[in-house]
């Protein structure tokens, strides 16, 4: 008996699709009884969540069902962004818990993120339900019941890999003046001229401000707008004076390469993990051709034979820069022994 994954899709969002995914996982793992079930559904199931959860419990006998719905789902078998689909990881009933009180797997609604919950102790990793807009359908559940805001369980991965997919464009600047969301000056000079060259090359919505001293540990914040008259830049979050900042943008090709490199470095010289959870962004998946999904291909290549499952949602929850943060356009991978 071992941890296993399952995937299924159908022409309509019915409980049978989820049952097929979970049953497939149990068959692959040689499981006669299911322990904890991580179940991820596409948002096509928005009117069938409760019915589906009850059906999975009836078939498996497990009430320990934890998961969410999102724009798309995937496992190591397949992925989908446009069809009713379900992906699952099923743990054996007698499997010892891989958990400590200082590590939590968390799933949240798009409107439920706040720093008080996110950083109330220990590390958190996971995903934000829904789609790229944050306004679409979503659901989250624990113990087979829906919750309105967030759910979390104690779970300790051996590795957490975060590929943010952003490429730095500029040198580092020091924030010398800001007013709320408005970034007024960098290195004691007007902020806008430092961003202006990149506005000619990239769409505004693809430009980001990277906060931190190290590119590998940066928190990337969206650029919302510019005020040419005041020579200021509006960011999605307020940033304190004195922090380091650089300008960057999302690069889908570099993003997949970065994910592959991080996985290779993390796995080099070590035994393969037993299973994994992964969370990607709806926008990041849409950067592919529609026929292929570059990040999924990277995961499959780096983790041959390793069962994993996850979803394409509204964001990712990751331990970053000494706190827990919500990021976007990223892939978070949690690996377990």
Buried (B, 14 or more C-beta within 10 A) or exposed (E): BBBBBBBBBBEEBBBBBBBBBBBBBBEBBEBEEBBBBBBBBBBBBBEBBBEBBBBBBEBBEBEBBBBBBBBBBBBBBBBBBEBBBBBBBBBBBEBEEBEEEEBBBBBBBBBBBEEEBBBEEBBBBBBBBBBBEBEBBBBBBBBBEBBEEBBBBBBBBBBBBBBBBBBBBBEBBEBBBBEEBBBBBBEEEBBBEBBBEBBEEBEEEBBBBBBBEEBEEBBBBBBBEBBEEEBBBBBBEEBEEEBBBBBBBBBBEBBBBBBBEBBEEBBEEEEEBBBBBBBBBBBBBBBBEEEEBBBBBBBBEBBEEBBBBBBBBBBBBBBBBEEBBBBBBBBBBBBBE
